[in-house]
Amino acid sequence: MVLDSNILPKGLSLPALFLNVNAFDENCEMIANKAQGKTIRIATKSIRSVPVLQRILNSSSVFQGLLCYSPDEAVYLAEAGFDDIMIGYPCWNEQALTKIAKLNARGHQITCMVDAEEQVEYLHRISEKAEGFFYLCMDIDMSTKFGSLHFGVRRSPINSTREAVRLARKIKTYSGLKLHGVMGYEAQIAGVTDRMPANRIKNQVVSFLKERSINEIHTRRKQIVQALADEGIELSIVNGGGTGSMDSTAMDESVTEIAAGSGFYAPLLFDYYRDFRYKPALFYSLPVVRKPAPNIYTCTSGGFIASGPHGKDKMPQPVYPPGGKLLPFEGAGEVQTPIYYEDVSLSIGDPIIFRAAKAGEICERFQVIICVKDKRIVDRYSTYRGDGQCFL
């Protein structure tokens, strides 16, 4: 990571969110090179900016389609000109789903996620009422069990071929619904770090469980895809993985596309994966507004804590000037964040640059991403928030 004070132009109002375009474009290239003949669907929750999504899609033909997190978001992106949009989670929002059914009837392809009969029946009722149509993708549970240990996340209840076939048969009974995809997200591979500092034993255990889990994941996904083919269901999408599992997911012959999102920005958590490393690309800067004690510099705002189980790994970290540390009893605060420096002298008004723990979420706190290339501002990209959008 190359940072210095020249990355921030003089006179720029802070706080501000920055994209290192050189690092970002290199990440796009590295991710595209991992496709191994498959396409890559962009996970929008890790990006949350229309111009950034367009930049990724324009960087390589490997990038095709979007994986959204909200039905309202899917409608917004379709109206912005994107197509081949999949909603990665089941949703229960009649107003947005009605719009989606009508958009599909007019030629768009927005795919809804299902894993239960109640969801299928709900979408059927909306399709009839709206005189529309739904493309569906079935979410398959990819977690694994080691005795009483559940290794993975609590997502879909479908974890067997029999359950997948039963739901597929239900979908086939409705003329306004078409099952054309399955998703098997191996969260325990893609989303679990295995290089956390001071956690050597845990890292070894996680790495061992990951290796044991991969073969089972591939077998289960392949069996379900084959069983659906035997039912006469032609799948155009078999989605798997995430940035953290691209290498292993690309080896699964049943998969047609891989999801990727966080690796484009490469937030802090991506420093703690054993098998890959991308370049940090997204930063934010806060101004020093107080000097309450020697070696302590207090910044405006900064409490941008990432989602997930709370811990130090979910907190943002100061990265420039190097050597800064959050105070253990204050951390990153909603309205102010004190930083301790042992050998750095700062003045009120000076910037401190941070990285967020996770990708995407930080964009909810800023309206604009300042694009910096070769120490120059080359563009300004609006975030979802800057576009006046808030998706839940």
HELIX and SHEET records of a PDB file:
HELIX    1   1 SER A    5  ILE A    7  5                                   3    
HELIX    2   2 VAL A   21  ASN A   33  1                                  13    
HELIX    3   3 THR A   44  SER A   46  5                                   3    
HELIX    4   4 VAL A   50  SER A   59  1                                  10    
HELIX    5   5 PRO A   71  GLU A   79  1                                   9    
HELIX    6   6 GLU A   94  ALA A  105  1                                  12    
HELIX    7   7 GLU A  117  ALA A  130  1                                  14    
HELIX    8   8 THR A  161  LYS A  172  1                                  12    
HELIX    9   9 ALA A  187  ALA A  190  1                                   4    
HELIX   10  10 ARG A  200  ASP A  230  1                                  31    
HELIX   11  11 THR A  243  SER A  245  5                                   3    
HELIX   12  12 MET A  246  ALA A  250  1                                   5    
HELIX   13  13 SER A  262  TYR A  265  1                                   4    
HELIX   14  14 LEU A  268  TYR A  272  5                                   5    
HELIX   15  15 LYS A  312  LYS A  314  5                                   3    
HELIX   16  16 GLU A  361  ARG A  365  5                                   5    
SHEET    1   A 6 GLN A 317  TYR A 320  0                                        
SHEET    2   A 6 PRO A 351  ARG A 355 -1                                        
SHEET    3   A 6 LEU A 282  ALA A 293 -1                                        
SHEET    4   A 6 ALA A  16  ASN A  20 -1                                        
SHEET    5   A 6 VAL A 368  LYS A 373  1                                        
SHEET    6   A 6 ARG A 376  SER A 382 -1                                        
SHEET    1   B 9 THR A  39  ALA A  43  0                                        
SHEET    2   B 9 PHE A  63  CYS A  68  1                                        
SHEET    3   B 9 ILE A  85  ILE A  87  1                                        
SHEET    4   B 9 ILE A 110  VAL A 114  1                                        
SHEET    5   B 9 PHE A 134  ASP A 139  1                                        
SHEET    6   B 9 LEU A 177  GLY A 184  1                                        
SHEET    7   B 9 ILE A 237  GLY A 240  1                                        
SHEET    8   B 9 GLU A 257  ALA A 260  1                                        
SHEET    9   B 9 THR A  39  ALA A  43  1                                        
SHEET    1   C 2 THR A 144  PHE A 146  0                                        
SHEET    2   C 2 LEU A 149  PHE A 151 -1                                        
SHEET    1   D 6 GLN A 317  TYR A 320  0                                        
SHEET    2   D 6 PRO A 351  ARG A 355 -1                                        
SHEET    3   D 6 LEU A 282  ALA A 293 -1                                        
SHEET    4   D 6 ILE A 296  THR A 300 -1                                        
SHEET    5   D 6 GLN A 336  TYR A 340 -1                                        
SHEET    6   D 6 LYS A 325  LEU A 326 -1                                        
END                                                                             
